[in-house]
């Protein structure tokens, strides 16, 4: 079975994913890195030069084609817009939504313009947050509220949730 981490950019999916993979002896895949390797470009470059729609098509294709086993998968924050991608992840995976309050996300994302974040023209980070949170909740099997927790606490909580789900 795979463990799939979803949530906003800045929620800690990649950081926690690597540590979780180490703690559980599993493989680790970051879908943003998969996209960058497939295309030989940074996410931000794809978004800036090809546009948000094209990026989301690339993301959907890349994530829908993944065939992973016994893996911690860290996803891009926008993967939630693709039902096809989410359904592929759900097949062999437990989907955990890492919830972080907006104020904390805002604090962590000092430079939004270089993070490869899908923000449609005219939308603010707050708009994106408010649009995505209900989708994260809808598609996740379980939610971890990471507010006021350090990395070690988050890891312990995730491991507990994984054990509960077995």
trRosetta pair geometry for C-beta under 8 A, 3 or more apart (Angstrom, degrees):
i j d omega theta_ij theta_ji phi_ij phi_ji
1 70 7.2 60 53 -87 38 51
1 92 5.9 -159 -129 168 52 77
1 93 6.6 137 -178 -105 76 37
1 94 6.4 44 162 -15 122 95
2 68 5.6 73 -88 102 137 107
2 69 7.0 -115 -57 -133 92 23
2 70 7.1 -85 -82 -35 61 7
2 71 4.8 -13 -119 61 99 79
2 72 7.3 164 -166 -89 75 21
2 73 5.6 22 175 -8 125 113
2 89 7.4 -106 94 -163 136 69
2 92 5.3 75 8 108 99 91
2 93 3.8 -38 77 -97 99 96
2 94 7.3 -168 93 22 54 63
3 20 6.9 -105 91 143 145 139
3 24 7.8 77 3 50 143 167
3 26 7.3 93 19 94 109 170
3 71 7.6 -148 34 101 65 44
3 72 5.0 -17 67 -114 102 69
3 73 7.1 174 85 23 48 71
3 93 6.6 163 -92 -156 12 90
3 94 5.4 -19 -115 61 64 97
3 96 6.5 2 -176 2 91 119
3 158 7.6 88 179 170 143 113
3 162 6.1 -36 -99 -102 130 121
4 73 4.7 -16 -111 67 72 109
4 75 6.4 31 -174 -26 95 117
4 89 4.7 85 -108 176 162 119
4 90 7.8 -82 26 -74 152 45
4 93 4.3 56 -19 162 113 141
4 94 6.8 178 24 80 78 42
4 95 4.6 -27 74 -106 112 67
4 96 6.8 160 80 22 54 69
5 13 4.2 164 119 -141 123 91
5 16 6.5 152 -119 83 161 114
5 17 5.5 -126 17 -76 143 102
5 20 8.0 145 -50 25 131 156
5 72 7.1 23 -14 179 108 89
5 73 6.9 -173 21 89 71 54
5 74 5.1 -14 59 -111 115 62
5 75 6.6 -171 82 15 60 80
5 96 5.6 -27 -106 72 60 96
5 98 5.8 19 -167 -20 100 116
6 13 7.3 23 -110 -104 9 135
6 75 5.3 -8 -99 52 71 127
6 77 7.9 110 -170 -126 68 43
6 79 6.7 -117 -121 68 102 115
6 80 6.2 104 -169 -69 129 103
6 95 6.0 12 -2 -172 120 100
6 96 7.2 164 25 81 74 43
6 97 5.3 -35 77 -102 95 65
6 98 7.2 176 80 16 40 77
6 136 5.6 -177 122 -134 114 91
6 139 6.9 -7 59 92 172 115
6 140 6.1 -144 53 -82 123 101
7 11 3.5 -73 124 61 128 171
7 12 7.7 -7 84 45 143 66
7 13 5.8 175 49 -58 101 110
7 77 6.7 -51 108 -113 39 82
7 97 5.7 124 -73 -166 88 62
7 98 3.9 -74 -28 60 158 82
7 99 6.7 -143 -122 -71 119 32
7 100 6.8 83 175 6 131 94
7 136 6.0 66 -100 -135 52 144
8 11 4.8 119 59 -42 72 109
8 77 5.1 33 -148 -129 33 129
8 100 6.4 -108 48 51 116 104
8 105 5.1 -16 112 -122 148 140
8 128 7.8 113 -129 122 105 103
8 129 6.2 6 -100 -112 142 81
8 132 6.5 129 -84 92 84 145
8 136 7.9 -61 -37 -58 70 150
9 76 7.7 -5 -77 -165 92 65
9 77 4.4 -80 -37 -25 73 141
9 105 7.5 96 79 -161 62 106
9 109 6.2 72 110 -93 104 128
9 115 5.5 106 173 146 146 136
9 116 7.9 171 -111 78 143 70
9 117 4.8 -95 3 -99 159 109
10 100 7.0 -122 113 77 86 152
10 104 7.8 170 138 125 115 75
10 105 4.7 119 90 -146 132 70
10 108 3.9 139 -163 96 115 125
10 109 4.5 -83 -63 -52 144 94
10 115 7.8 -18 -48 -153 92 158
11 77 7.6 132 2 -96 114 104
11 98 4.3 133 152 101 123 114
11 99 7.5 -51 -141 -118 125 6
11 100 4.6 -172 -123 2 76 123
11 105 6.9 -15 -69 -99 69 100
11 146 6.7 128 -173 31 82 148
12 15 4.8 -64 -159 53 75 113
12 16 4.8 67 140 -20 99 109
12 98 6.0 -127 61 161 91 154
12 100 7.2 119 3 -54 101 139
12 146 6.4 -179 32 -165 136 166
12 151 7.3 -161 -161 -108 138 84
12 154 6.8 -13 115 160 150 172
13 16 6.4 -62 -138 45 18 101
13 17 5.8 27 160 -31 60 115
13 30 7.9 125 120 -127 100 92
13 74 4.2 134 145 -152 98 99
13 75 6.7 -83 179 44 155 54
13 98 6.0 -167 -75 24 75 142
14 17 5.5 -53 -140 31 25 118
14 18 6.7 26 163 -19 61 102
14 30 5.3 30 -115 -113 99 131
14 32 7.6 -53 -75 35 125 125
14 74 4.7 120 -86 157 54 164
15 18 6.5 -59 -159 29 24 105
15 19 6.9 10 153 -5 60 112
15 151 6.7 -89 139 -121 117 123
16 19 5.9 -66 -151 45 35 107
16 20 5.7 38 154 -25 72 112
16 74 7.8 141 66 -98 77 117
16 98 6.9 155 34 -97 155 150
16 151 6.7 -161 -92 -148 79 85
16 154 5.6 -81 -113 122 129 129
16 155 6.4 -167 -149 -78 89 75
16 158 6.9 125 171 -26 125 156
17 20 5.7 -57 -143 37 26 113
17 21 6.3 30 157 -22 63 105
17 28 5.5 123 144 -148 97 111
17 30 6.7 138 87 -82 154 86
17 72 4.8 164 -161 136 81 118
17 73 7.4 -78 -140 107 131 10
17 74 3.8 -89 -40 -55 161 114
18 21 5.8 -54 -152 31 28 112
18 22 6.7 27 151 -16 62 104
18 28 5.5 63 -104 -152 53 168
18 72 7.9 -166 -66 90 21 138
19 22 5.7 -52 -152 35 34 112
19 23 6.2 32 152 -19 67 108
19 151 6.7 88 20 168 170 115
19 155 5.6 -79 120 -94 120 131
20 23 5.6 -55 -143 38 31 111
20 24 6.0 3 164 3 67 114
20 26 7.5 -21 126 49 80 118
20 28 7.8 127 71 -98 82 110
20 72 5.0 142 94 -118 112 155
20 155 6.0 -164 -82 -132 75 88
20 158 6.0 -52 -109 101 129 145
20 159 7.5 -171 -136 -64 90 84
21 24 6.5 -71 -138 51 22 92
21 25 7.9 -97 170 85 54 3
21 26 4.8 -105 -138 76 69 80
21 27 6.3 -47 -148 130 124 13
21 28 3.7 -81 -48 -58 163 105
21 71 7.8 -6 -112 -159 111 51
21 72 4.4 -124 -70 23 89 131
22 25 7.8 22 -175 -68 24 38
23 155 6.0 128 -22 -178 162 123
23 159 6.7 -86 127 -76 136 129
24 72 7.3 123 51 -52 128 118
24 159 7.1 -176 -71 -111 107 99
24 162 7.6 -29 -101 100 146 170
26 70 5.3 -148 -136 160 92 76
26 71 5.9 165 165 -113 107 22
26 72 5.3 112 98 -23 127 89
27 68 7.3 -136 82 -163 129 110
27 70 6.3 87 13 105 95 80
27 71 4.4 -35 74 -110 99 83
27 72 7.1 -166 90 23 47 69
28 71 6.9 158 -90 -164 18 79
28 72 4.9 -16 -108 64 73 101
28 73 8.0 167 -158 -82 48 32
28 74 7.3 19 -172 -6 92 103
29 33 7.7 -144 -172 61 59 110
29 34 6.4 32 -180 -52 104 120
29 66 7.3 147 124 -144 156 132
29 68 6.1 -115 10 -104 149 152
29 71 5.5 10 6 177 108 130
29 72 7.5 167 27 83 62 53
29 73 5.2 -13 69 -113 96 73
29 74 7.2 -166 97 29 47 71
30 33 4.2 68 80 8 104 110
30 34 7.0 -175 91 -13 52 82
30 73 7.9 155 -92 -163 26 51
30 74 4.5 -16 -112 67 73 111
31 34 5.1 -46 -147 32 42 119
31 35 6.5 45 153 -21 67 99
31 59 7.3 73 146 -153 120 85
31 62 6.5 130 -169 118 94 116
31 63 5.3 17 -145 -90 141 97
31 66 7.3 -74 -105 -57 101 145
31 73 6.6 47 -41 -178 98 97
31 74 6.8 -146 8 92 77 56
31 75 4.9 16 21 -124 134 56
31 76 5.6 -100 89 -14 109 84
31 79 6.5 58 83 -76 158 137
32 35 5.8 -52 -154 33 32 112
32 36 6.5 31 149 -17 64 106
32 43 5.8 -40 -159 -56 99 138
32 74 7.6 -47 11 110 96 97
32 75 8.0 111 -31 180 81 30
32 76 4.8 116 -71 -77 91 97
32 116 6.7 122 -151 99 122 146
33 36 5.5 -52 -146 38 36 112
33 37 6.2 35 155 -19 67 106
34 37 6.0 -58 -148 37 27 109
34 38 6.3 27 155 -20 63 109
34 62 5.6 146 116 175 112 123
34 63 7.9 123 80 -77 141 60
34 66 7.3 -15 -160 -87 171 111
35 38 5.8 -56 -146 36 29 111
35 39 6.2 -5 165 8 64 116
35 43 6.4 61 96 -90 129 90
35 46 7.5 -77 153 -2 117 163
35 58 6.1 92 -145 137 112 110
35 59 6.2 -21 -91 -97 142 66
35 62 5.0 -109 -86 -28 80 176
35 76 7.4 2 -1 -39 143 137
36 39 6.5 -77 -142 53 23 91
36 40 7.6 86 169 -87 56 6
36 41 6.6 -125 -142 80 66 39
36 42 6.1 8 -123 -113 114 35
36 43 6.3 -66 -71 -43 97 74
37 40 7.5 25 -166 -69 26 47
38 58 7.9 171 91 -174 130 105
38 62 6.1 -153 12 -108 159 117
39 46 6.3 36 123 -80 160 126
39 58 6.8 10 -59 -162 141 142
41 45 4.4 -118 176 85 108 131
41 46 5.5 128 104 -53 125 86
42 45 4.4 99 59 0 82 105
42 46 7.3 -149 95 -5 46 82
42 116 6.5 -135 157 -71 85 122
43 46 5.8 -57 -156 34 35 110
43 47 6.3 30 151 -16 69 108
43 55 7.2 76 -166 -148 78 126
43 76 7.4 161 -125 -117 148 135
43 115 7.9 -25 81 137 126 41
43 116 2.7 53 97 -144 122 143
44 47 5.6 -54 -146 40 33 111
44 48 5.9 31 156 -18 68 110
44 113 7.5 77 -143 154 129 53
44 114 5.6 -31 -81 -153 164 43
44 115 7.1 113 -71 61 113 21
44 116 4.4 -102 -52 -75 68 72
45 48 5.9 -54 -139 40 26 109
45 49 5.9 -3 170 5 64 118
46 49 6.6 -72 -135 51 19 91
46 50 5.2 -31 -173 31 63 120
46 54 7.1 -139 171 106 91 103
46 55 5.0 119 125 -100 109 96
46 58 6.5 -79 -177 41 147 160
46 116 7.7 44 45 -137 97 106
47 50 7.2 -50 -91 55 11 79
47 51 7.2 -21 -163 165 44 9
47 52 6.1 32 -146 -85 87 57
47 55 4.9 5 -86 -57 70 153
47 116 6.1 160 -7 -142 132 62
47 118 6.8 -150 -114 -96 128 62
50 54 3.9 -102 146 88 107 146
50 55 6.3 136 85 -51 108 74
50 58 7.9 64 102 -23 152 133
51 54 4.9 90 65 12 86 104
51 55 6.9 -147 100 -8 44 90
52 55 5.6 -58 -149 36 30 114
52 56 6.3 27 156 -19 66 106
52 118 5.5 108 -145 -150 100 89
52 119 7.7 -120 -100 64 133 30
52 120 5.8 -158 90 -96 176 65
52 121 7.9 -142 -7 -21 137 76
53 56 5.9 -59 -152 35 29 109
53 57 6.6 31 150 -20 64 103
54 57 5.6 -51 -152 32 34 113
54 58 6.5 36 150 -19 65 104
55 58 5.6 -56 -152 36 33 113
55 59 6.2 33 151 -20 67 106
55 78 7.8 47 120 83 110 156
55 118 6.4 -168 97 -96 133 106
56 59 5.5 -48 -142 37 35 114
56 60 6.3 39 155 -22 64 103
56 78 6.3 -100 -105 144 92 130
56 81 6.0 -44 -148 87 128 136
56 82 6.9 171 179 -54 91 109
56 118 6.5 77 -70 -126 98 149
57 60 5.8 -53 -148 35 29 111
57 61 6.4 26 154 -16 64 107
58 61 5.9 -58 -149 38 28 109
58 62 6.1 26 156 -18 65 111
59 62 5.9 -57 -143 39 28 110
59 63 6.0 14 164 -8 66 113
59 76 5.9 -86 -137 50 131 142
59 78 6.3 57 106 91 174 106
59 79 6.2 -134 161 -95 121 69
59 82 6.8 -172 106 -13 97 143
59 85 6.9 -19 134 -80 81 160
60 63 6.4 -64 -142 44 23 101
60 64 5.8 21 162 -20 63 117
60 82 4.0 -178 -106 -122 98 152
60 84 5.8 58 -169 69 107 116
60 85 5.0 -121 -134 -44 59 114
61 64 6.0 -60 -139 39 23 110
61 65 6.3 15 163 -15 61 114
62 65 6.3 -70 -154 37 22 105
62 66 7.3 40 150 -45 59 93
63 66 5.8 -30 -159 -5 39 117
63 75 6.9 47 -118 -130 136 106
63 79 5.7 115 -75 -135 170 115
63 82 6.9 131 64 81 131 142
63 85 3.8 43 94 -147 126 113
63 88 6.4 150 136 68 77 132
63 89 6.8 -27 172 -50 109 107
64 82 7.4 -101 -53 149 105 135
64 84 5.1 -9 -96 136 129 103
64 85 5.1 -89 -58 -92 77 62
64 88 4.8 160 -134 -26 51 153
65 88 7.9 -10 -12 -160 18 162
66 73 7.4 93 154 -124 160 141
66 88 6.5 120 52 139 88 128
66 89 7.6 33 66 -84 130 73
68 71 4.1 -54 163 26 123 151
68 73 6.4 135 72 -70 159 120
68 92 7.6 -166 81 77 68 129
69 92 6.8 -55 -107 146 65 155
73 89 6.6 -144 90 -136 151 108
73 93 6.8 -44 28 -122 128 147
75 79 4.2 -66 171 12 125 154
75 89 7.1 -21 -71 -99 137 157
76 79 5.2 125 62 -36 76 93
76 116 7.6 -80 -136 122 121 111
76 118 7.8 79 150 -10 120 112
77 80 7.3 -38 165 5 48 108
77 117 6.6 2 49 -133 135 84
77 118 7.2 -159 83 30 95 94
77 132 6.8 -4 170 -150 96 164
78 81 5.5 -20 178 7 77 115
78 117 7.7 142 -38 -163 110 52
78 118 3.9 47 -76 24 149 139
78 132 8.0 -94 -104 -103 49 130
79 82 6.1 -66 -171 39 52 104
79 85 5.3 -119 -168 118 90 141
79 86 6.8 133 142 -68 92 78
79 89 7.7 62 154 -26 136 148
80 86 6.7 56 -127 -72 44 126
80 132 5.8 103 69 -149 149 94
80 135 4.4 110 160 127 125 125
80 136 5.9 -59 -106 -72 151 63
80 139 6.2 -170 -136 26 88 146
81 118 7.7 -90 -2 104 143 156
81 135 7.4 2 -74 -175 49 165
82 85 3.8 56 100 13 123 111
82 86 6.4 162 94 -12 66 84
83 86 5.7 -56 -145 41 33 111
83 87 6.0 36 156 -23 67 107
84 87 6.0 -56 -148 34 25 110
84 88 6.7 26 152 -19 60 104
85 88 5.8 -56 -155 33 32 112
85 89 6.5 28 151 -16 66 106
86 89 5.6 -57 -150 39 34 111
86 90 6.1 36 152 -24 68 108
86 95 7.5 27 -159 -101 89 156
86 139 5.0 -68 -162 -153 143 141
87 90 5.5 -52 -142 35 32 115
87 91 7.0 56 154 -44 60 88
88 91 6.0 -33 -163 -3 33 117
89 93 5.0 -53 166 48 67 146
89 95 6.4 82 124 -85 114 110
90 93 5.9 -98 -115 61 19 90
90 95 6.1 -38 -95 -29 77 124
90 139 7.6 -114 -68 -173 122 90
90 141 8.0 141 -131 -49 91 106
94 141 5.3 -89 -161 50 70 149
94 142 7.2 0 173 17 103 108
94 161 7.9 166 149 131 137 98
94 162 6.5 149 73 -118 158 72
94 165 5.2 88 -121 126 143 166
95 139 6.1 -65 129 136 158 82
95 140 4.8 -137 118 -130 100 54
95 141 4.9 122 52 -2 73 88
95 142 7.7 157 88 29 56 63
96 140 6.3 58 -143 -156 14 113
96 141 7.0 -43 -71 55 52 88
96 142 5.5 -20 -113 73 75 89
96 143 7.4 143 -165 -107 61 23
96 144 5.9 20 178 -7 109 110
96 158 6.2 75 172 -134 168 96
96 161 6.3 107 -111 109 125 147
97 136 4.4 116 -135 163 128 102
97 137 6.4 -82 22 -83 176 43
97 139 7.8 119 -67 75 115 77
97 140 3.6 -81 -26 -66 106 159
97 142 7.3 -162 24 98 78 41
97 143 4.5 -26 67 -111 106 76
97 144 7.0 176 83 25 53 65
98 144 5.6 -19 -111 67 57 102
98 146 5.4 23 -173 -27 88 131
98 154 7.5 35 -134 -158 113 125
99 133 7.7 65 -127 -138 98 96
99 136 7.3 148 -85 118 81 141
99 143 5.4 30 -21 -176 121 108
99 144 6.6 -178 21 83 81 45
99 145 4.9 -33 72 -107 116 58
99 146 6.3 171 73 13 52 80
99 147 7.5 -35 110 -24 89 90
100 104 4.9 -110 169 88 102 125
100 105 5.4 127 103 -59 113 87
100 108 7.8 -3 145 4 153 142
100 146 5.1 -31 -81 66 83 113
100 147 6.7 145 -136 -68 52 66
101 104 5.0 89 64 8 79 105
101 105 7.2 -147 99 -7 39 88
101 147 5.5 52 -15 -93 106 116
102 105 5.6 -57 -148 36 35 112
102 106 6.1 37 155 -22 69 106
102 126 6.3 51 -163 -120 137 77
102 129 5.0 91 -110 158 102 163
103 106 5.7 -53 -150 35 29 115
103 107 6.4 31 150 -21 62 107
104 107 5.5 -53 -148 35 33 114
104 108 6.3 28 154 -17 66 107
104 147 6.9 -166 -21 -111 153 75
105 108 5.9 -60 -148 39 29 108
105 109 6.1 8 162 -3 68 113
105 125 7.3 -171 120 162 112 120
105 129 6.4 156 69 -101 155 128
106 109 6.4 -64 -136 46 23 96
106 125 6.4 132 -101 107 83 142
106 126 7.8 8 -78 -69 120 81
107 110 8.0 -4 168 -68 36 73
109 112 5.2 55 152 -81 116 77
109 115 6.2 -52 -144 -32 102 161
109 117 7.4 30 -149 -47 142 152
109 125 6.8 174 83 -135 145 148
111 114 4.9 7 130 28 118 105
111 115 6.7 151 99 -35 72 93
112 115 5.9 -61 -150 19 35 118
112 117 5.8 -61 -167 36 81 140
112 119 7.2 28 164 -18 122 148
112 125 5.9 -114 -109 -74 149 123
117 125 7.7 14 133 -112 154 90
117 128 7.3 66 161 165 114 171
118 128 7.5 151 92 -134 68 130
119 123 5.3 -150 -176 82 83 105
119 124 7.7 -26 -160 -176 129 9
119 125 6.8 -52 -103 -83 137 55
119 127 7.9 100 -150 70 94 105
119 128 5.4 -74 -109 -60 84 137
120 123 4.8 66 64 3 78 128
123 127 4.1 -127 -162 83 91 141
123 128 5.9 102 143 -51 126 82
123 131 7.9 -29 -153 -9 141 141
124 127 4.8 110 49 -1 68 98
124 128 7.3 -129 99 -1 42 86
125 128 5.6 -54 -153 36 35 114
125 129 6.3 41 149 -23 67 105
126 129 5.5 -51 -147 34 32 116
126 130 6.3 27 157 -15 66 107
127 130 6.0 -60 -148 40 27 106
127 131 6.2 25 154 -19 64 111
128 131 5.8 -60 -147 38 27 111
128 132 6.1 14 161 -12 65 115
129 132 6.2 -69 -145 41 22 102
129 133 6.3 30 164 -35 64 105
130 133 6.4 -38 -136 16 26 113
131 134 7.8 -76 176 32 28 97
131 135 7.4 10 141 -5 63 118
132 135 5.3 -69 -156 43 48 112
132 136 5.9 50 152 -26 83 102
133 136 5.7 -50 -145 32 32 112
133 137 6.5 30 157 -17 64 106
134 137 5.7 -56 -149 38 33 112
134 138 6.2 39 152 -26 66 107
135 138 5.5 -50 -144 33 32 115
135 139 6.3 9 165 -2 66 111
136 139 6.6 -72 -146 46 23 94
136 140 5.9 20 164 -26 65 118
136 143 7.8 91 133 -108 100 105
137 140 6.3 -57 -135 30 23 108
137 143 6.5 -8 -115 -72 74 134
140 143 5.7 96 102 -70 148 73
141 165 6.8 60 133 -119 136 137
142 161 5.1 175 116 -166 155 128
142 164 7.9 110 -96 78 159 123
142 165 6.9 -116 -22 -68 138 122
144 154 6.8 99 147 -149 137 80
144 157 5.5 126 -143 123 120 124
144 158 6.0 -36 -71 -80 161 76
144 161 6.5 -104 -72 -28 108 153
145 149 7.9 122 110 -6 64 125
146 149 5.3 -107 -161 50 55 113
146 154 5.4 19 -124 -105 100 119
149 153 4.0 -128 -165 92 99 127
149 154 5.1 127 121 -58 125 78
149 157 7.0 -26 -159 -8 161 141
150 153 5.2 96 52 10 66 103
150 154 7.2 -124 102 -6 34 92
151 154 5.6 -57 -151 35 32 113
151 155 6.4 34 154 -21 67 104
152 155 5.7 -52 -149 33 32 113
152 156 6.5 32 154 -17 65 105
153 156 5.8 -54 -150 37 33 111
153 157 6.2 32 153 -19 66 108
154 157 5.8 -58 -148 38 29 111
154 158 6.3 29 155 -20 66 106
155 158 5.9 -55 -148 34 28 110
155 159 6.4 28 154 -18 64 107
156 159 5.8 -57 -150 36 29 111
156 160 6.5 33 151 -21 64 105
157 160 5.6 -53 -152 33 32 115
157 161 6.5 32 151 -19 65 104
158 161 5.6 -54 -151 36 34 112
158 162 6.4 37 150 -22 66 103
159 162 5.6 -50 -149 33 33 114
159 163 6.5 32 153 -18 64 105
160 163 5.8 -58 -151 37 30 110
160 164 6.4 33 151 -22 65 106
161 164 5.6 -51 -146 33 33 114
161 165 6.4 31 155 -21 64 108
162 165 5.9 -60 -153 34 29 110
162 166 7.0 33 151 -29 63 102
163 166 6.0 -51 -155 20 35 112
